[in-house]
Amino acid sequence: MHLKSKPYKFGISLSGGGARGIVHIGVLEALHKYGIQPEIVSGASMGALVGVFYAAGFEPLHILDLVKSNKMVKMFKWQMPSGGLIDLRKIFSLLEENIKTDDFSSLLKPFYCSVVNLNSGHSEIKNEGKLFQWVMASASIPIIFEPQIIDGNTYVDGGLLNNLPVDCIRDQCHILIGVHVNHNGVEENISGIKNIAERTFQLVMSQNVRESLTKCDFVIEPPETRQFNTFDFRKADEIFRIGFEETEKRILEMFDSIDLSQVIEEKMNRAILDK
C-alpha cells in the first residue's frame, strides 16, 4: 500500500499479560518523551485496558495512576474464587467514571479490541458500538474472571487466540510498534496451581503472537517481565520503569529502523492536500 493511502504514521499494538501490561504505560511514556505519539491503537486483555484509556486521550502517567488505584489493585490480588468466578464490575466502574461515553466513536484515536467468542471458537476484533462491554470481555481471563455474555454469546480474554492484534491496524499505519509483555523462556521451578495455570496460559499466548510479531516494524519485548506474575499490580511502578527504560534504551535503534524520510514525505503530501 502506498504511503499516502495510510492515514496514520504510528500505530501501536499492546499485548495482554495482566500486571505485566503496565509495561505498556512505560513504553508510551518513553515514546512521548521522544515525540512519538501513536495515532491508532489495538490491544488484548490488559493491553486493551491500557489502550482504551490511551485512545480516550489520557496521558500515560494518568493511566498509571488509574491502574494503581485501589479498585485495580484489590481486584487483581490473587485469590482462588470461593463463591464462583470474580466479576469485572470494578473494571466497568473504572471505565464509566473516566470515559464519558460508552461508544468506540467517542474515543480520540481509533481503537481495536481483541476478544474470543467461546460459542464460535473464534477470535474477533471489535471497533464499533458499545465500548465498555468489549474491553471487559477482552480482560476476562478464563476461569478467573466472569465471562461476558453479549448478544447471546459468551466472550473471554482476547489473548487466548490473538494476544497481539496487529492485522486490524497493520494497513492503516506506516510504522507499527508491537509491545509484547510475555517474554518466553525456560522456567526452572513450577509448582502449585497458580504457577501451573499461569505458565500454561503464557505458553498458549506465546504461540499465537509469533506471526503477529513478524508484522511489526519494531517490537518491544522486555525479558525482565518474566519476574512478575499476572497479579503483581502492587509492583506497578517497578513494571512501569521496565517499559520506560527498555524503550528509552532502544529509541535510537527505533529511529534507525524507521525511514524518517518517508514520514517527512507523508507530512508534505498531507500539507499539499490540505491546501
C-alpha positions in Angstrom: 0.0 0.0 0.0 1.4 3.4 -0.9 2.3 5.7 1.9 -0.3 8.3 1.0 -3.1 5.8 1.5 -2.1 5.0 5.1 -3.8 7.6 7.3 -1.6 7.3 10.3 2.2 7.5 10.8 2.5 5.4 14.0 0.3 2.6 15.3 0.8 0.5 18.4 -0.4 -2.9 19.4 -0.5 -3.9 23.1 -0.5 -7.5 24.2 -2.2 -9.0 27.2 -0.3 -10.1 30.3 -2.1 -9.0 33.5 0.1 -6.8 35.6 3.0 -7.2 33.1 0.8 -5.0 30.8 1.8 -2.0 32.9 5.0 -2.1 30.8 2.8 -0.6 28.0 2.3 2.6 30.0 6.1 2.9 30.5 6.6 2.4 26.7 4.0 5.0 25.9 5.6 7.5 28.3 9.1 7.0 26.8 7.6 7.3 23.2 6.0 10.6 24.3 9.3 11.8 25.7 10.8 11.4 22.2 7.9 12.9 20.3 6.2 9.7 19.2 2.5 9.5 19.9 0.8 6.6 18.2 -2.4 7.6 16.4 -4.1 4.2 16.2 -4.2 1.6 18.9 -5.1 -2.1 19.3 -4.9 -4.3 22.3 -5.8 -7.6 24.0 -6.7 -8.1 27.7 -4.6 -5.7 29.8 -3.3 -4.2 26.6 -6.9 -3.4 25.7 -7.5 -1.7 29.1 -4.4 0.4 28.7 -5.1 1.0 25.1 -8.7 2.3 25.6 -7.6 4.9 28.1 -4.8 6.0 25.7 -7.2 6.1 22.8 -9.5 8.2 25.0 -6.8 10.8 25.3 -5.3 10.0 28.7 -1.6 10.8 29.2 0.5 7.7 30.1 1.2 8.9 33.7 -2.6 9.4 34.2 -3.2 5.8 33.1 -0.6 4.6 35.6 -2.5 6.4 38.4 -5.7 4.7 37.3 -4.0 1.2 37.3 -2.6 1.9 40.7 -6.0 2.8 42.1 -7.4 0.7 44.9 -10.0 -0.7 42.5 -7.4 -2.3 40.3 -5.0 -3.4 42.9 -7.7 -5.1 45.1 -9.4 -6.7 42.1 -6.3 -8.3 40.7 -5.0 -9.5 44.1 -4.6 -13.3 43.5 -7.1 -15.5 45.3 -9.0 -18.5 44.1 -12.7 -17.7 43.8 -14.6 -19.2 46.7 -18.2 -18.5 45.6 -17.9 -18.6 41.8 -15.9 -16.5 39.3 -14.8 -13.0 40.0 -16.8 -10.4 38.1 -15.5 -7.3 36.4 -17.7 -4.6 37.9 -14.7 -2.7 39.2 -13.4 -2.5 35.7 -16.7 -1.3 34.4 -16.9 1.4 37.1 -13.4 2.5 36.3 -14.3 2.8 32.6 -17.6 4.6 33.4 -16.0 7.1 35.8 -13.3 8.1 33.3 -14.7 7.7 29.8 -17.8 9.8 29.4 -19.5 7.9 26.5 -19.8 4.2 26.2 -19.1 4.0 22.5 -16.0 3.4 20.3 -16.9 6.5 18.3 -16.3 8.8 21.4 -12.6 7.9 21.5 -10.0 10.4 20.2 -8.0 7.7 18.5 -9.2 4.6 16.6 -9.1 1.6 18.9 -9.4 -2.1 18.2 -10.1 -4.7 20.8 -9.4 -8.5 20.7 -11.9 -10.9 22.2 -12.6 -14.6 22.0 -16.1 -15.9 21.2 -16.4 -19.2 23.1 -19.5 -20.2 21.2 -17.9 -20.0 17.8 -14.4 -20.8 19.0 -13.0 -17.8 17.0 -11.1 -14.7 17.7 -12.9 -11.5 16.9 -11.9 -7.8 16.7 -14.3 -5.1 17.9 -14.0 -1.4 17.0 -17.5 0.0 16.9 -20.7 0.1 19.1 -20.7 -0.2 22.9 -17.2 0.1 24.2 -17.1 -1.0 27.8 -18.6 -4.4 27.3 -15.8 -5.3 24.8 -13.0 -4.0 26.9 -14.4 -6.1 29.8 -14.7 -9.1 27.6 -11.1 -8.7 26.4 -9.9 -8.6 30.0 -12.0 -11.7 31.1 -9.2 -14.2 31.9 -10.8 -17.6 31.5 -11.7 -19.4 34.8 -10.5 -16.5 37.0 -13.0 -13.8 35.8 -16.6 -13.9 34.9 -17.1 -14.2 31.1 -19.1 -11.6 29.3 -22.4 -12.5 27.7 -23.0 -10.2 24.8 -25.8 -10.7 22.2 -26.3 -14.3 23.5 -22.6 -15.3 23.0 -20.0 -15.9 25.7 -16.8 -13.9 25.4 -13.5 -14.1 27.2 -9.9 -12.8 27.1 -8.8 -11.9 23.6 -5.3 -13.0 24.4 -6.3 -16.6 24.3 -6.3 -16.7 20.5 -4.9 -13.3 19.4 -2.8 -11.7 22.1 -1.1 -9.1 19.8 -3.9 -7.9 17.4 -1.9 -6.3 14.6 -3.7 -7.3 11.4 -6.6 -4.9 12.2 -4.3 -1.8 12.1 -1.3 -3.0 10.0 -2.5 -1.5 6.8 -3.6 1.8 8.4 -0.3 2.9 9.7 3.2 3.3 8.2 5.1 2.3 11.3 3.7 -0.3 13.6 5.1 -0.8 17.1 4.3 -4.1 18.9 4.7 -4.4 22.6 4.7 -7.9 23.9 5.0 -8.4 27.7 5.1 -12.2 27.9 8.7 -12.9 27.1 9.0 -16.7 26.8 11.9 -18.7 28.2 12.9 -21.6 30.4 11.3 -21.7 33.9 13.2 -23.7 36.5 10.6 -24.1 39.2 6.9 -24.5 38.5 4.7 -25.7 41.4 1.3 -25.0 42.7 -2.0 -24.4 40.8 -1.3 -20.7 40.4 2.1 -21.1 38.8 0.9 -24.0 36.6 -2.2 -22.2 35.4 -0.2 -19.0 34.6 2.6 -20.9 32.8 0.1 -22.8 30.7 -1.7 -19.6 29.7 1.6 -17.9 28.9 2.6 -20.8 26.6 -0.7 -20.6 24.7 -0.3 -16.9 24.2 3.4 -17.2 23.1 2.3 -19.4 20.2 -0.4 -17.0 18.9 1.8 -13.9 18.8 4.6 -15.4 16.7 3.2 -14.3 13.3 2.0 -11.0 14.7 5.5 -10.1 15.9 6.8 -10.5 12.4 4.3 -8.0 11.0 5.6 -5.2 13.3 8.2 -2.7 12.2 9.5 -2.5 15.8 9.0 -4.8 18.7 9.5 -4.1 22.4 9.6 -7.2 24.5 11.5 -6.7 27.8 12.8 -10.0 29.2 12.5 -8.6 32.7 8.8 -9.0 32.6 9.2 -12.7 33.4 10.0 -11.9 37.0 6.4 -10.7 37.5 3.1 -12.6 37.6 -0.3 -11.7 36.3 -1.5 -10.3 39.6 1.6 -8.2 40.6 -0.3 -4.9 40.4 1.3 -3.7 43.7 4.6 -3.6 41.8 3.2 -1.2 39.2 5.9 1.4 39.5 8.6 -1.2 39.0 6.9 -2.7 36.0 6.3 0.8 34.5 10.1 1.6 34.8 10.9 -1.6 32.9 8.8 -0.5 29.9 10.1 3.1 30.1 13.8 2.1 30.4 13.6 -0.6 27.7 12.1 1.8 25.2 14.5 4.7 26.0 17.4 2.3 25.8 16.3 1.3 22.3 14.9 4.6 21.0 17.9 5.2 18.7 17.6 1.7 17.3 13.9 2.5 16.7 14.7 5.7 14.8 17.4 3.9 12.8 14.9 1.2 11.8 12.4 3.9 10.6 12.8 5.6 7.2 12.1 9.0 8.5 12.3 10.5 5.0 9.1 8.6 4.3 7.4 10.2 7.3 8.6 13.6 6.1 7.2 12.9 2.6 3.9 11.9 4.1 3.7 15.2 6.0 4.4 17.1 2.8 1.7 15.1 0.9 -0.8 16.0 3.6 0.2 19.6 3.5 -0.4 19.7 -0.2 -3.8 18.0 0.1 -4.8 20.5 2.8 -4.2 23.5 0.5 
